[in-house]
Amino acid sequence: MGHYAQVRFNPELNAYHLLRRIDSNKDKIYLLCQLNQSQLSKTLFSIGHLTKTEVRKIAREQNLITADKKDSTGICFIGESNFEHF
């Protein structure tokens, strides 16, 4: 969903800000826009500073089986579905 997003705290405004991912390809940050300050303060997006290519490279280096997994084309929380008749 938005695991490539980023959260930053701005001390001047005493507020957390939700930031877009570095790689704007397939950005879905709009799904996270309703998070409030309390939720943002507890939210971690540990790979938000990386591109998907960099994440895959790290996964390969760690011999993770998902390193070369095909990109999904569905909606991540629904999965691959046929919406032809929707």
C-alpha positions as CSV (number, residue, x, y, z in Angstrom):
1,M,0.0,0.0,0.0
2,G,2.3,2.8,1.1
3,H,5.2,1.0,2.5
4,Y,7.5,3.2,0.4
5,A,6.1,6.3,2.0
6,Q,8.0,8.4,4.6
7,V,7.1,10.2,7.8
8,R,9.1,13.2,9.0
9,F,8.6,15.2,12.1
10,N,8.9,19.0,11.7
11,P,9.9,20.5,15.1
12,E,9.1,24.0,14.0
13,L,5.5,23.1,13.4
14,N,5.5,20.3,16.1
15,A,3.8,18.1,13.5
16,Y,4.4,14.9,11.5
17,H,4.2,15.0,7.8
18,L,3.5,12.1,5.4
19,L,5.9,12.2,2.4
20,R,5.8,10.6,-1.0
21,R,8.1,7.8,-1.8
22,I,11.4,8.6,-3.6
23,D,10.3,6.6,-6.6
24,S,6.9,8.0,-7.6
25,N,6.1,4.9,-9.7
26,K,2.9,3.3,-8.3
27,D,2.7,5.8,-5.5
28,K,-0.3,5.1,-3.3
29,I,0.2,7.6,-0.6
30,Y,-3.3,8.9,-1.1
31,L,-4.5,5.7,0.7
32,L,-2.7,6.9,3.9
33,C,-3.8,10.6,3.9
34,Q,-6.4,10.0,6.6
35,L,-3.8,9.1,9.2
36,N,-3.9,11.5,12.2
37,Q,-0.9,13.0,14.1
38,S,-1.1,10.3,16.8
39,Q,-1.0,7.5,14.1
40,L,1.8,9.1,12.1
41,S,3.9,9.5,15.3
42,K,3.8,5.7,15.7
43,T,4.1,4.8,12.0
44,L,7.4,3.4,10.5
45,F,8.0,3.0,6.8
46,S,11.5,1.5,7.0
47,I,12.1,1.3,3.3
48,G,10.7,4.7,2.3
49,H,14.1,6.1,1.5
50,L,14.8,3.3,-1.0
51,T,13.6,2.5,-4.5
52,K,12.0,-0.9,-5.3
53,T,15.2,-1.7,-7.3
54,E,17.4,-1.0,-4.3
55,V,15.1,-3.2,-2.1
56,R,15.3,-6.0,-4.6
57,K,19.1,-5.7,-4.7
58,I,19.2,-6.0,-0.9
59,A,16.8,-8.9,-0.9
60,R,19.1,-10.7,-3.5
61,E,22.2,-10.0,-1.3
62,Q,20.3,-11.6,1.6
63,N,19.2,-14.6,-0.5
64,L,15.5,-13.8,0.1
65,I,13.1,-15.9,-2.0
66,T,11.0,-12.8,-2.8
67,A,13.9,-10.9,-4.4
68,D,12.9,-11.7,-7.9
69,K,9.1,-12.0,-7.3
70,K,7.1,-10.5,-10.1
71,D,5.5,-7.1,-9.4
72,S,1.9,-7.3,-8.5
73,T,-0.7,-5.8,-10.8
74,G,-3.6,-6.1,-8.4
75,I,-4.6,-4.1,-5.4
76,C,-2.3,-5.3,-2.6
77,F,-5.0,-5.7,0.1
78,I,-7.4,-7.5,-2.4
79,G,-4.9,-9.5,-4.4
80,E,-5.0,-10.5,-8.0
81,S,-8.7,-10.4,-9.1
82,N,-10.6,-10.2,-12.3
83,F,-12.6,-6.9,-12.2
84,E,-14.0,-7.3,-15.7
85,H,-17.6,-7.5,-14.5
86,F,-17.2,-5.0,-11.6
